[in-house]
Amino acid sequence: MSDIRDVIIIGSGPAGLTAAIYTARANMGPLVIEGEPSSTSDQPGGQLMLTTEVENFPGFPEGIMGPELMMHFRAQASRFGAEFITQKATKVDFNQQPFTVEVGDVTYRSHTVIISTGAQSLMLGLPNEDRLIGHGLSTCATCDGFFFKDQEIAVVGGGDSAVEEATFLTRFASKVYLVHRRDELRASKIMQERALNNPKIEILWNKKVTEIQGDEKLSGVLLEDTVSGEENVLPITGLFIAIGHQPNTSLFADQLDLKDNGYLVTEPDSSKTQIPGVFACGDVQDDYYRQAITAAGSGCMAAIDAERWLEENHA
């Protein structure tokens, strides 16, 4: 059992590391439980570790590689005294003060906890996904659409997010195929009308992606007709998977309020959860923007909220 800390941060994407920078500079001695290296978003550095070039983060006019950007975040937090544990949190207890966070067989105690465990994009579960992510395969049109100027690309999905991404991508691509496994979209009527009336969008009904092709870069996908079973290759240079996101909230599901879609509930314009002293930031509670810059901003909010809560309750 460790001494009682001022703050523990669970997760180390842009939100968690920004919270670490701010709390470290406020002399709160943050302990960052950054996760374990893996192919999912709860690894150290979050989803940007799976991204190649980032061109929309302010301050890097020539762009920067996602992992390099997160190394800068981490180094800055470390410079001000943040402590890191490269393991996963395995259990939390927010029922009484001080809160406890278990990492394996070690228990840490803290007056405040900032949750920044992020979310992960749901994938198709096909070979080559991990290898080609960032090399023609993407889960974020806003992030990567610019790289596909005058190219033929495809979006997989049938909900509002998929249709919205397909529509957005027509700003750059010469052709956008919307691949949907059924004969009607789940998207709202207004979103469907936008897609159906957009000359750059072609909807491929009753089709599912069964193979992602390409060695160094994506070169096409194999499609299977869900009715006839017929297969054909769609030669595209970009594939956007838009079948949803899953927040990493399983560790907190029995202690914190969740939205119907699984994201943590925070007070409006705040990082506060329903438990005083527990805060959440980044993609674990943001089901709308899901950008690195907005995650970083909410990490700043969580740090300031935690600092002020400590001043009022443990001065």
C-alpha positions, 0 to 999 in steps of 0.5 A: 500500500503506497502513500496517499497521492494527490492525483492518479491519472489512468490512461496516457493519450492526449487527454491523460498526458495533458492532465499530467503536464498540468497537474505536474506543474501544479506540484500535484505529483501525478502518477500516470498508469499508462497501460501496456503496449498492444494493438488497441487504444488503451496502450501507452499514447492511445490511438495516436500510436496507431496513426502515421502522419498527423497534420491537424495538430496545432504547432506542427505546420509540416505535420508530425508522426502520431507516435512522435507527437505522443513522445513529446507529450510524455517527455513534457509531462516527465520533465515536470515530474510526472511518474509513469507505470507502464502497466494496466490498472486492474481494479479501482475503488471509488466508494470511499476516500482515499480512492484506490487503484490496483495495478496487479498486486500493488495498490495505490491510493489517491485523493483524486483520480483522472480517467483518460482511458480513451476509446477504440474504433470497432474494426472488421477483424480481418487480417492486415488491419493492424498492418495497414492502419495508417497506410490507406486504412483509417478510422477517422475521416476528419483526421486523414481525408486530406491524404486522399485527394483525387483518389477512389476510396470506400467507407464501411458502415451504414449509420450516421457516422459512416454516411457523415464520413462518406459525405465529408470525404467527397471534399477530397476523393474523386469517388467514395463507395459506401459499403453496407451489408444490408439493403437499407441504411441505418442512418437518419433520413436526412443523412441518407438523402445527402448520400443518395443525392451526392454524385460522388457517393456510390452505395454498394448494397448487400456487400461486406469486406472479406479481405483487405489487400495490399503489402506496404499500402492498401490496394483494394478490398475483396467484397462478398455479396451477402445475398448471392455470395458472389465476390469481386475486388474493389480497387481503392487506395483508401478504406475508412471503417466507420462501424462505431467506437467502444469506450474503454470503460469496463473498469469503471462500469459498476462505479460510475454512470455511463451513457447508453452507448457506454461513455462516461457521464460528466457534468456539462462543461466539466470533467466531473463525474458523479463521484466528487474527486473523480474526473474523466476526460478525452475519448472515454467521455467524448462521443462527439468530437473524438479529436486529439486536440479536443482530448488534450483540451479536456485533459487540461480541464480535468487537471484544473478541476482536480486541482481546485477540488483538492484545494477545497477539500484537502488544503 
